[in-house]
Amino acid sequence: MTDQKTDRYHYGTGRRKTSVARVRLVSDNKKMILNGAPHIYPSEVFKPLILAGKSKEFGIEAKVLGGGYMAQIIALRHGVARALVAYDAELRVTLKKAGYLKRDPRETERKKPGLKKARRAPQWSKR
């Protein structure tokens, strides 16, 4: 079996609502690439790397599908945290304590028949 710390990249999948982020932490390339193009990430994505003290060691290559802007960012953060655990299992305790390994279980409630939205009923008139 190969030593995890010498592999070329470390993989993690992050999710939030309908967003799915496939993240690779690359040690030989410090560039940040999102969906095949260079990208400036919000600071939220780097929080697991900063907490682990590995922000200068890795570049991020990610593909994100589905969801909105914020859900994609949280999915990226979740994927980065999982990739860090794939790199070094000892980081699991630190990242778990900070809440970066927890997948947010909240999902959008489905629309029901007879209602305008998931819970919004049509306007009621007395006469």
Secondary structure, DSSP 8 states (H G I E B T S, - for coil): ---GGGSSEEEEEEEETTEEEEEEEESS---EEETTEE----HHHHHHHHHHT-TTT-EEEEEEESS-HHHHHHHHHHHHHHHHHHH-GGGHHHHHHHTSS-----------TTSSSSS--------
